[in-house]
């Protein structure tokens, strides 16, 4: 179940929703409007148990879609 980020076209509130099916009705939590724009989401790189960025995946191997300057993959 993906989590999508939206911005309300009426009141400009940003919110997230877990989307279970394609016919699910999505409404703004502030004004209840159904008019929204899907936002591009930014993801976070995982951390290892010692607190440093995980280096098990790398862009060269196709393990992640980030760059070394944005998430610490080397």
C-alpha positions in Angstrom: 0.0 0.0 0.0 1.7 3.2 -1.2 1.6 6.5 0.7 0.9 9.4 -1.5 1.5 13.1 -0.8 -1.1 15.7 -2.0 -1.6 19.4 -1.9 -5.2 20.7 -1.8 -6.1 22.9 -4.7 -8.5 24.9 -2.6 -6.7 25.6 0.7 -3.1 24.6 -0.2 -2.9 22.1 2.8 -0.3 19.4 2.3 -1.3 15.9 3.5 -0.5 12.2 3.0 -2.8 9.3 2.4 -2.3 5.5 2.3 -4.0 4.4 -1.0 -5.5 1.0 -0.8 -7.4 1.0 -4.2 -7.5 3.2 -7.3 -11.1 4.1 -6.7 -10.5 5.4 -3.1 -11.9 8.9 -2.5 -9.2 11.3 -1.3 -10.3 14.4 0.6 -8.4 17.2 2.2 -8.3 16.9 6.0 -8.8 20.6 6.5 -11.5 21.6 4.0 -12.8 18.2 2.7 -12.2 19.2 -0.9 -11.6 16.4 -3.4 -9.6 18.7 -5.6 -5.9 18.0 -5.1 -2.5 17.6 -6.9 -0.3 14.6 -6.3 3.2 15.7 -5.2 6.5 14.1 -5.9 7.7 12.4 -2.7 11.2 12.5 -1.3 12.4 9.3 0.3 14.9 8.7 3.1 17.9 6.4 3.0 18.0 3.8 5.7 20.4 3.9 8.6 22.6 1.1 9.9 22.6 0.0 13.5 25.6 2.2 14.2 23.7 5.4 13.0 25.6 5.9 9.7 24.0 5.8 6.3 23.5 2.3 4.9 26.0 1.5 2.1 24.6 -1.9 1.1 23.1 -0.5 -2.1 24.7 1.7 -4.6 23.6 3.6 -7.7 26.1 1.7 -9.8 24.5 -1.6 -9.0 20.9 -0.2 -9.4 20.3 -0.7 -5.7 18.9 2.7 -5.1 17.8 5.7 -7.1 19.7 8.3 -5.0 23.1 9.8 -5.5 26.0 9.9 -3.1 25.4 13.5 -2.3 21.7 13.0 -1.5 21.7 9.9 0.7 25.2 8.7 1.4 25.4 5.7 -0.9 29.0 5.2 -2.0 
